[in-house]
Amino acid sequence: MTRADATQPATDETALTSYQKGVLAILIFLQFTVVLDFMVLSPVGAILMPTLQIDTSQFGLVVSSYAFAAAASGFFAAGFTDKFDRKKILLFFYIGFTLSTLFCALSTSYASLVTARILTGIFGGVISSVVLSISTDLFPVQKRGQVIGYVQTAFASSQVFGVPLGLTLANHFGWHAPFVLIVGIATLVGIFIFLYLQPIDGHLKLQKDNNAFHHLLATIRNPVHLKGFSAVALLALGGYMIMPFSSAFIVNNVGISLERLPLVYLATGTAAMISGPLLGKWSDKIGKIKLNQIGTVITITMVLVFTNLSKVPIYVLMVTNGLLFVGITARIIASQAINSAVPAPDSRGAYMAISSSMQQISGGIGAAFSGLIVTIQADGSIKGFDRVGYVVAISAIITTVMLTRMAKNLTNFSNIRK
């Protein structure tokens, strides 16, 4: 066992405690709001672009502005995240995220929306890294695949409940309505964080250098960390390239109406929500490398099918998207479990923050690049979406090779090497 998990028990055969289950529930609902805030832009984009009279490149900037702001914020916060109680850090950034999302709901122009998304990214981009740090601090490595699997249900839940509800609200009350919904849920989650979550400050006893800048540099310069940053950055590229224009592609190319679009997200989200916990437990059993490889094969196959679809019945689209999200979920669970084993406890917050920033930078580049590849035809159809699929497939192959090599060099838990 390496220093990254020296504070964790060697074995853990017991079930999660009631407090751990409560914390896990809070993290799931918290991630739900953060994920929904980003994901709802894709389906709402079909309404937002004509309403604000913006083109695909401008909409790509709306998406990527969040990502680039989140990346900058993550790097800035990386030197400080290991210097404070993680509960306090989480509350600070989550309150900022909630207020920034309210600004999104109140935006009335392209300029104000981009500004709001930048602010949301500044706060929201750090939250995911804090959640991963808390998950790693509080849960033993033998249970980490299972825990990450449950946390990943936030992504699926946003598909099953959040996106369909947000789309329904957007169809009836305008594109601002989903953001109002997120603000309401986030306010309740914030109250639970304040009242239930206990201080998480064990890492403070391990700090050797109180200089935040030195701590940041030490984290970045670590050769093992650099490999992890590169792998997770490339992993994020595909999702950000596909998501921004998927709803417009489904409506205008595949021929699914806006009224039936929530059904697509409902079906695909259900598949991911059911598979998430199962894949998490499976990863602890067969190993993270194998799960990542299996997920990559599924993802590549289904992304090539999806991005080349034409007019098909809605059930074909549901099956395609459902399998695609199963593959994506498997890759995320495996990669995050592998990534959680890289840093030492005293640099975990900094590593996770920088890792999140690298994902956001890659995602921002992916979203902007995707906006340049695709174009909207006179009839509203999306041209060039198949080329996006080919780029995503290639990046998935490279990412899998990188993660496999990195994981095989980690010795802090055996099942990652299976």
C-alpha positions in Angstrom: 0.0 0.0 0.0 1.5 3.4 -1.0 1.2 6.6 0.9 -1.9 7.6 -1.1 -4.1 5.3 1.0 -1.9 4.8 4.1 -4.7 6.1 6.3 -7.2 3.7 4.9 -7.9 0.2 6.4 -6.4 -2.7 4.5 -9.7 -4.5 4.4 -13.3 -3.5 4.9 -16.0 -6.1 5.0 -18.5 -4.0 6.9 -21.4 -2.1 5.4 -21.5 1.6 5.3 -22.4 3.3 8.6 -25.6 5.4 8.9 -23.6 8.6 8.9 -21.7 7.5 5.7 -25.0 6.7 4.1 -26.3 10.2 5.0 -23.2 11.8 3.6 -23.5 9.8 0.5 -27.1 10.9 0.0 -26.0 14.6 0.4 -23.2 14.2 -2.1 -25.6 12.6 -4.6 -28.2 15.4 -4.4 -25.4 18.0 -4.4 -23.9 16.5 -7.6 -27.4 16.3 -9.0 -27.8 20.1 -8.9 -24.3 20.8 -10.3 -24.6 18.2 -13.1 -28.1 19.4 -14.0 -27.0 23.0 -14.2 -24.6 21.9 -16.9 -26.6 19.2 -18.6 -29.8 21.2 -19.0 -28.0 23.6 -21.4 -27.9 20.9 -24.0 -31.6 20.1 -24.3 -32.6 23.8 -23.6 -30.2 24.8 -26.4 -32.8 23.9 -29.0 -35.0 26.6 -27.4 -32.3 29.0 -26.3 -30.5 29.5 -29.6 -33.5 30.7 -31.6 -34.8 32.7 -28.6 -31.5 34.6 -28.1 -30.8 34.5 -31.9 -27.4 33.0 -31.5 -25.5 30.5 -33.7 -23.7 27.2 -32.9 -20.4 28.9 -32.3 -21.9 31.3 -29.9 -23.8 28.5 -28.1 -20.5 26.6 -27.9 -19.0 29.6 -26.1 -21.9 29.6 -23.6 -21.0 26.1 -22.8 -17.2 26.5 -22.8 -17.3 29.7 -20.8 -18.4 27.7 -17.8 -15.7 25.1 -18.4 -12.9 27.7 -18.8 -14.0 29.6 -15.7 -14.2 26.4 -13.7 -10.7 25.5 -14.8 -9.2 28.8 -13.8 -11.0 28.6 -10.4 -9.8 25.1 -9.8 -6.2 26.0 -10.3 -6.6 29.1 -8.1 -8.3 27.1 -5.3 -5.9 24.1 -5.6 -3.3 25.6 -3.3 -5.9 26.3 -0.6 -8.3 23.4 -0.6 -6.0 21.2 1.6 -5.6 24.1 4.1 -9.2 24.2 5.3 -12.0 22.0 6.6 -13.6 20.4 3.5 -17.1 21.2 4.8 -16.3 24.9 4.9 -14.8 24.8 1.5 -17.8 23.0 0.1 -20.3 25.4 1.7 -18.5 28.5 0.4 -18.4 27.3 -3.2 -21.9 25.8 -3.1 -23.5 29.1 -1.9 -21.6 30.9 -4.7 -22.8 28.3 -7.2 -26.5 28.7 -6.1 -26.4 32.5 -6.4 -24.7 32.3 -9.8 -27.3 29.9 -11.1 -29.9 32.4 -10.0 -28.1 35.0 -12.2 -28.5 32.5 -15.1 -32.2 32.4 -14.4 -32.4 36.2 -14.5 -30.3 36.6 -17.7 -32.1 38.2 -20.6 -29.3 38.5 -23.2 -26.4 36.6 -24.7 -23.9 38.7 -22.9 -25.6 38.4 -19.5 -25.9 34.6 -19.9 -22.2 34.2 -20.8 -21.3 36.3 -17.7 -23.6 34.2 -15.5 -22.1 31.0 -16.9 -18.6 32.3 -16.1 -19.6 33.0 -12.5 -21.3 29.6 -12.2 -18.2 27.9 -13.5 -16.0 29.7 -11.0 -17.9 28.2 -8.1 -19.3 25.0 -9.6 -16.0 23.8 -11.1 -14.4 23.4 -7.6 -17.4 21.6 -6.1 -16.9 18.3 -8.0 -13.3 18.1 -6.8 -14.3 18.7 -3.2 -16.9 16.0 -3.5 -14.3 13.6 -4.8 -11.9 14.5 -2.0 -14.7 13.9 0.6 -15.6 10.6 -1.0 -11.9 9.5 -0.8 -11.4 10.9 2.8 -14.5 9.2 4.3 -14.8 5.9 2.4 -12.2 3.1 2.2 -10.7 2.2 -1.1 -12.3 -1.3 -1.1 -15.7 0.5 -1.2 -14.7 3.3 -3.5 -16.0 1.9 -6.7 -19.4 1.3 -5.1 -19.5 4.8 -3.6 -18.5 6.5 -6.8 -21.1 4.4 -8.6 -23.8 5.8 -6.3 -22.5 9.4 -6.7 -22.6 8.9 -10.4 -26.3 8.3 -10.2 -26.5 12.1 -9.9 -25.7 12.2 -13.6 -28.4 9.6 -14.4 -30.9 11.2 -12.1 -30.5 14.5 -13.8 -31.4 12.7 -17.0 -34.4 10.8 -15.5 -35.9 13.6 -13.4 -34.1 16.9 -13.9 -33.7 17.2 -17.6 -37.3 16.0 -18.5 -38.7 18.3 -15.8 -36.5 21.1 -16.9 -37.5 20.7 -20.5 -41.2 20.6 -19.6 -40.8 23.8 -17.6 -38.8 25.4 -20.5 -41.4 24.4 -23.0 -44.1 26.1 -20.9 -42.4 29.0 -19.2 -39.2 29.6 -21.2 -35.6 28.5 -21.0 -35.0 30.4 -17.7 -37.3 28.0 -15.8 -34.9 25.0 -15.3 -32.4 27.3 -13.6 -35.1 28.4 -11.1 -35.7 24.8 -10.4 -32.0 24.2 -9.7 -31.8 27.2 -7.4 -34.7 25.8 -5.3 -33.2 22.3 -5.0 -29.7 23.7 -4.3 -31.0 25.8 -1.4 -32.4 22.8 0.3 -29.2 20.8 -0.2 -27.1 23.6 1.2 -29.2 23.6 4.4 -28.6 19.8 4.8 -24.9 20.3 4.2 -24.7 22.9 7.0 -26.8 20.9 9.5 -25.7 17.3 8.9 -22.1 17.2 7.5 -19.5 17.0 10.2 -16.1 18.8 9.9 -13.7 16.9 7.6 -10.3 18.1 8.7 -8.1 15.0 9.2 -5.9 16.0 6.3 -5.0 19.3 8.1 -2.8 17.3 10.5 -0.7 16.0 7.6 0.2 19.4 6.1 3.9 20.0 5.9 4.0 23.3 4.1 1.6 26.1 4.9 2.5 28.1 1.7 -0.4 27.6 -0.7 1.8 28.4 -3.8 4.4 25.9 -2.8 1.7 23.3 -2.2 0.3 24.0 -5.7 3.6 23.7 -7.4 4.5 20.5 -5.6 1.2 18.9 -6.6 1.7 19.9 -10.3 5.3 18.8 -10.5 4.7 15.3 -9.3 5.3 13.0 -12.3 2.5 10.6 -11.3 0.1 13.4 -10.9 0.9 14.7 -14.4 -0.1 11.3 -15.9 -3.4 11.5 -14.0 -4.1 15.0 -15.1 -3.5 14.1 -18.8 -5.7 11.1 -18.7 -8.7 12.8 -17.1 -8.4 15.8 -19.4 -8.6 13.6 -22.4 -11.5 11.7 -20.9 -13.6 14.9 -20.6 -13.0 15.8 -24.2 -15.7 13.4 -25.6 -18.5 14.3 -23.4 -18.2 18.1 -23.9 -18.0 17.6 -27.7 -21.2 15.4 -27.9 -23.5 17.1 -25.3 -23.9 20.7 -26.5 -25.5 19.8 -29.8 -27.1 16.5 -29.1 -30.6 17.9 -28.5 -30.6 20.0 -31.7 -29.3 16.9 -33.6 -32.1 14.7 -32.1 -34.8 17.2 -32.9 -33.7 18.4 -36.3 -31.8 15.3 -37.7 -33.4 12.3 -36.0 -36.9 13.9 -36.2 -37.9 13.7 -32.5 -40.2 16.6 -31.5 -39.4 18.9 -28.6 -42.5 17.6 -26.8 -41.1 14.0 -27.0 -37.5 14.9 -26.3 -38.0 14.5 -22.5 -38.9 10.9 -23.1 -35.5 10.3 -24.7 -33.7 11.7 -21.6 -36.0 9.8 -19.3 -35.2 6.5 -20.9 -31.5 7.0 -21.3 -31.2 8.4 -17.7 -33.0 5.4 -16.3 -30.6 3.1 -18.0 -27.6 5.0 -16.5 -29.2 5.3 -13.1 -29.8 1.6 -12.8 -26.4 0.6 -14.2 -24.4 3.1 -12.0 -24.5 1.3 -8.7 -24.2 -2.1 -10.3 -21.2 -1.0 -12.3 -19.6 0.5 -9.2 -19.9 -2.8 -7.3 -18.7 -4.7 -10.4 -15.6 -2.5 -10.6 -14.7 -3.4 -7.0 -15.1 -7.1 -8.0 -13.4 -7.3 -11.4 -11.1 -4.3 -11.2 -11.2 -0.8 -12.6 -9.1 -1.5 -15.6 -11.4 -4.1 -17.0 -14.5 -2.0 -16.4 -12.9 1.0 -18.2 -12.0 -1.2 -21.2 -15.5 -2.7 -21.4 -17.1 0.8 -21.0 -14.8 2.1 -23.8 -15.9 -0.5 -26.2 -19.5 0.2 -25.6 -19.0 4.0 -25.7 -17.1 3.9 -29.0 -19.7 1.6 -30.7 -22.7 3.6 -29.6 -21.3 7.1 -30.1 -20.5 6.1 -33.8 -24.1 4.8 -34.1 -25.6 7.8 -32.5 -23.8 10.5 -34.4 -24.6 8.9 -37.7 -28.4 8.4 -37.0 -31.0 9.8 -39.5 -34.7 9.6 -39.2 -35.5 6.6 -36.8 -38.3 5.7 -34.5 -38.0 7.0 -31.0 -37.4 3.6 -29.4 -34.3 3.1 -31.6 -32.9 6.4 -30.3 -33.8 5.4 -26.7 -31.9 2.1 -27.0 -28.9 3.8 -28.6 -28.7 6.5 -26.0 -29.3 4.1 -23.2 -26.4 1.9 -24.2 -24.2 5.0 -24.8 -24.8 6.3 -21.3 -24.1 2.9 -19.8 -20.7 2.9 -21.5 -20.0 6.5 -20.4 -21.0 5.7 -16.8 -18.7 2.7 -16.7 -15.8 4.8 -18.0 -16.4 7.6 -15.5 -16.7 5.2 -12.5 -13.5 3.3 -13.4 -11.5 6.5 -14.2 -12.5 8.3 -11.0 -11.7 5.2 -8.9 -8.3 5.0 -10.5 -7.8 8.7 -10.1 -8.7 8.6 -6.4 -5.7 6.3 -5.8 -3.1 8.7 -7.2 -2.6 11.5 -4.6 -1.5 11.3 -1.0 -4.0 12.4 1.7 -2.2 15.7 2.3 -2.4 16.7 -1.3 -5.7 15.1 -2.2 -7.7 18.3 -2.3 -5.1 20.1 -4.5 -4.8 17.1 -6.9 -8.6 16.8 -7.3 -9.0 20.5 -7.9 -6.3 20.6 -10.6 -7.7 17.3 -12.1 -11.1 19.0 -12.2 -9.6 22.0 -13.9 -7.9 19.9 -16.5 -11.2 18.3 -17.3 -12.8 21.7 -17.6 -10.1 23.0 -19.9 -10.3 20.0 -22.1 -14.1 20.2 -22.0 -14.1 23.8 -22.9 -11.8 23.1 -25.8 -14.0 20.2 -26.9 -17.2 22.3 -26.7 -15.7 25.1 -28.7 -14.1 22.8 -31.2 -17.4 20.9 -31.6 -19.1 24.3 -32.3 -16.6 24.8 -35.2 -17.1 21.3 -36.6 -20.9 21.4 -36.8 -23.0 23.9 -38.7 -26.8 24.5 -38.8 -28.3 24.1 -42.2 -31.2 26.2 -43.6 -33.7 23.5 -42.5 -32.3 23.5 -39.0 -30.5 20.2 -39.3 -27.0 19.7 -37.9 -24.2 19.0 -40.4 -20.9 17.4 -39.4 -22.1 15.7 -36.2 -20.7 12.4 -37.5 -17.2 13.9 -37.6 -17.6 14.8 -33.9 -18.3 11.1 -33.3 -15.1 10.0 -35.0 -13.0 12.5 -32.9 -14.7 11.2 -29.7 -14.0 7.6 -30.6 -10.3 8.2 -31.2 -9.9 10.2 -28.0 -11.6 7.3 -26.1 -9.1 4.8 -27.4 -6.1 7.0 -26.4 -7.6 7.7 -23.0 -8.1 4.0 -22.3 -4.5 3.2 -23.1 -3.3 6.0 -20.8 -5.5 5.0 -17.9 -4.5 1.3 -18.3 -0.8 2.1 -18.1 -1.2 4.5 -15.2 -3.4 2.1 -13.2 -0.9 -0.8 -13.6 1.7 1.4 -11.9 -0.4 2.0 -8.9 0.1 -0.5 -6.0 -2.1 0.9 -3.3 -5.0 -1.5 -4.0 -4.9 -4.8 -5.7 -8.3 -4.8 -7.5 -7.4 -1.9 -9.7 -4.8 -4.2 -11.4 -7.3 -6.9 -12.4 
